[in-house]
């Protein structure tokens, strides 16, 4: 499968699908962190994306707004999104993550990038300090954030690279990224992941 067909059939980025207008600003970067937290659970990606939209529709697009919500309010919204198996624990994770973001980075993930000296490995390590975000979650965040954080490019995790092999595309991250414009690397990564998950 060529890149154009892949992007057409399996784009856009997960952030865009969740309604996040991703820019290098505190609000959108926080929304990506929320989406990453949801995608890190053992739950289908489409449910995680739908649930993220529900959280944002509830007005919780910033860590301050999320911190103002109650645990029960978060549980209810997570349930509406279909995130029911982990709604109670995730309601806590989201609050704890918003608190950590405030205490450590003053609600601005750009400060995390600065603390990591824009080193991708260090960025991933700092992301793993957030509740529920492990190595896989850190890869998901970087895969999406490379759209606005050029220092993360190219970011293709194992799922994306396995899918690239399946599609007959290069499995070397640099060669794979060269197939698209730099700001499209995140869309390509997301499209590859969806393609890899497509069992049809």
Number of C-alpha atoms within 10 A of each C-alpha: 10 10 18 12 11 17 20 10 12 20 21 18 22 26 25 15 15 20 16 21 14 19 13 15 12 19 20 19 25 23 25 26 25 26 26 26 25 29 25 21 17 10 15 13 17 15 17 26 23 20 25 31 22 19 23 18 12 15 12 21 22 19 24 15 12 21 17 10 15 13 18 13 13 22 19 17 22 26 17 15 19 18 24 17 13 16 22 17 12 22 20 17 19 23 21 16 23 24 19 17 20 16 10 12 15 16 21 19 22 18 16 20 20 11 14 16 12 17 14 19 12 15 21 24 15 16 22 17 13 21 17 21 25 17 14 16 23 24 23 26 26 26 25 26 24 22 23 17 17 14 16 20 21 23 26 30 17 13 17 24 22 16 21 26 14 15 17 11 17 16 19 13 17 13 12 19 22 12 16 16 9 14 15 16 27 28 24 29 32 24 26 27 22 22 22 19 13 10 6 4
